[in-house]
Amino acid sequence: MDNTFTVKVDNRELTFTKKVKLIDLIEGDVHDYIYAKVNNRLRELSYELYYNADVKLLKKSDYEAIKPYETSLRYIVAMACSRVFPNLTIKYSYNISRSIYLTFSTLSRKKENFQITPELVKKLKDEIDDIIAHDYPLVRKVVPNEEAKRIYRSIGYLDKIAILKYRPEKTVHFYECNGYMNYMYGHMVPSTGHIKEYSLRVYGNGIIIQYPRSETKGQIPDFIDAPVFSKTLKDSYVWAKKVGTDSVSAINHYAEVEGPIDFINLCEQHHNNMLAELGQKIASNSDDIRLICVAGPSSSGKTTFANRLRVELMSLGLKPIRISLDDYYKEKKDIPLDEEGKPDLECLDALDVDLINKNMLDLINGEAVVLPKFDFKLGKRVEGRKIKIKDNQPIIIEGIHALNEKLTSLIAKHQKFKIFIAPQAQINIDNQNPISLTDLRLVRRIVRDYQFRGSSAEETISMWPSVRKGEFKWIYDTQENADYVFNSLLPYELCIMRKYALPLLTAIDQDSPYYPMANRLIKFLKLFVNLDDKWAPCNSIIREFIGGSCFQDV
């Protein structure tokens, strides 16, 4: 029997008669590589090939390599903390400047002040560097759940036990490294020496950990402080901790024990409270504020939010009108091209900026204006409604560029109130495994695109890197100029989204290039319990994605 198989890698064609590890295919320094794509499936470099395959070796500049790099870095930092600070527990969250935020707490029940100092950071960095320099192997070991519980108890990771009851798997894929064992819910590099670059800095009473990003071509991004965004994340965490929705197991417990009605209404009331606060801010300065600008990244819930804000302001005696910036898109032939030669729908100049400025100024000055209406079937603007507003009628505009000053440069700054909206999730699987801030939005978009646009999950995932690129270029910098940040997260939503998203994600074939992303989303969605969406109100932001919104035709 012929056991010969062929591997194509880096313009080389190699023939083997026995299994070969991906890492052994690398020419040059193996530590320059993080991950690999085998016949379009992502594999760890320790994976053994025994069949014909096309292989692409991935560096930290490749989009698909960043997740295992970050996962492995979290593992190494946790390992270093267990050595340097054995009496402290650690917690990760995602934070400003595309970073991980590391915080510490004492193991004792007695509250103690623990301060982060430059000396402490240096001590931690020295230990991390030592682990990396030793290039310890990271060896995967599969153990039964009961054995996993014993291991977690022995190293003080009690928070990791709580989620085991919700995992459908009966085993845990630990990684062992020089006697240290942990599981980080993701693929890893084969040894610690592959994690060459990272940076630590004191931020508040925690440590910012930065790492290379594909958006910056494999370099660590410049650190940019973002106090508004940082405060929003902190507020989100404080509220989640207060009401008990800061982890998957806590959310599941709330859904199962307190029941869906209380849980859903608790979360919706939090949105109501923010809307009431926001309404009072605008109403108290209604003589000046004429233009309310609402912006945020994809699938933040901008449309539902703008409608709910309109109703909130109506209850305070104002009569706002809502205008969608989507109606100001240029024809496809007039839209600038991106780096791949395709129309860049995410860029500012895809909109008719001059017309937006003129229409807004004319309306504020009391003139009648015929608004455009973009006909997506014709692919161009047509005449829309003719309107004229009164002094007590603020204009609400919503779109991804709404906070960009160029879009409304003719309007005096004191006449504008800027709102940034995004789901600022601060939910962890366990203390060392935060859920990505953007994964929630991707799940929302997958569900919405299927429900209302007939798009498959594959199509949505295929566009996501381009969407993210546009967000980094055009949106995130503007949130620091916001007068108010609205957190559109609903902690119960993933308990509902899972039943809509999982069938779409599991339909993606394992040979698809989008399967790895789908599989990652499946893994964390399966951790949530089911919740019936019949209790979600018709004006909820979640309805924008699953259907049944009372604002659908508004």
C-alpha positions, 0 to 999 in steps of 0.5 A: 500500500502506497503511503506517499503524500504530497505537501505544497508549501511556499512554492515548494512541493514536498513528498513524505511517506510518514507523518510530518509536523507543520513546524517541520515544514518551516525554513528559517526561524520557526519562531517567526511563524504562529499558525498555519492554514491547511487546505483552508483549515486553520491548524496549530503548528504542532499538527501532524500531516498525513495526507495531500495538502496545500499549506500556508504558514502564517506570521503575526502579520496575518489576520488569522494568526492574531487570535492564537498569538493573543491566546498564547500571550494570555497563557504565558502572562497567567503562567508568569503571574502564578510564579511571581504572585501566587497569592493573587488572582488575575482577570483579563478583559479587552480594553482601549488601544486594542489591548488586554487589561490585566487586574489583580485581586487577593485570594483572601476574603479580607479586602486589601489594597493592592497597588500596581507599581512600576517595580511590580510590572518589571518583576512580571515582565522579567518572568514573562521574558524568562518563560519566552527565552526558555522556549518551553513546549506547549503540549496539549493534554485532553483530560476528563471534566472531573480531572479538570476540576481537580487541576483547577482546584489545585492551582486556585482557578475556582472560577474555571470550574463554574463554566464546566457544567455548561460545556457540552464537551466531557473533556478539557484540552489543557496545555501543559508548559513546564509543569504549569497547566491551563486552558484558554479556549483557543489554539496555541503556538507550539512553544513559548519562544514564538511570542516574541513581542508584547508590551506592558504599561501601568493603566489605572490600577491594572496593566495594559498588555499590547501585542502585534495586530494584523491591522498594523502589519504585525506591529504593536499599535501605538498606545493611544489613551481613550478616557471616554472609551475606558470609562464606558468599559469600566461602567459596563463592568461595574454594572455587570458586577453589581447585577451579576452578569459579568460571566457566562455562568452568572448569566446562565444562572440568572436566566435559569434561577431568576427566570427570563422575565426578570432577566430580560426586563432588568437588562431592558430597564438599564437601557431605559435608564440610559435613554432617560438620562440622555433625554434629560441632557438634550432637553436641558439644552434644547435651545442650542442643540439642533443636530443629534449625531448618532454613530457606532460600528456595524451592528451596534443597534444605531437604527433602533436606538435613534428611534427610541431616542426620538420617542424619549425626546417626544415624551419631553415635549420635543418633536425630533425628526430622524434622517438616515445617512444611508440615503446620502450614498453616492452612486457606485461609479462615484465611490472611491476604490479601496486597496483591492480596487473595489468600491469602498463603501465604508469610507467617508467619501462614499457619502455626498458630504457636501449635500449633507452639510447643505441639507442640515444647514438649510433645515436648521435655518428654517428652510424647506428641504427635499431630502434624498432617498437612496433606491437600492434597487436602482443603485442611486438617489431619488427624491424623497420627502420634503420637510421643514422643521420648527425651532423645537425640532432637533434633527437626529442623524445616524450612520457610521460617520455621523460623528465625523466633523467633516460631515457636519462642518457647516453646523456650529459645534454648540448646536451638535450633540454627539452620541457614540453607540456600541455593545461594550461587552464585559463578559468573561467565560472565566477570569482569564478568558474574556469574550471579544468585544467584536464577536458579539457584533459579528453574531448580531450581524450574521443573524441580521444579514440572514433574517433581512438580507438573505445572506449566509453566515459565510458571506457575512464572515467573509466581509468582516475583515473589511468592515473591521478595517473601515471601523479602525480607519473611520469610526473608533477615533471619533468616539472620544469626541462623543458627548454621550456613549450608549452601551447597547449590550443586552447581557441576555441577548446571547442566550437568545441569539444562539438559537438563531446563529448556531444553525447558520454557523454549523451549516458552514462546511469544514473545508470552508476558509470561514469555518475557523471563525465560525467554529470559534463563535460556535464554541462560545455560543454553546456555553449559553443556555437558551432563552425564549425571545417572546419576552423581548419587547418589540422596541428592544435593540435585539429586535433589530437583529432577530426581527419583530421590531416595532420600528422595522418600517419606521 
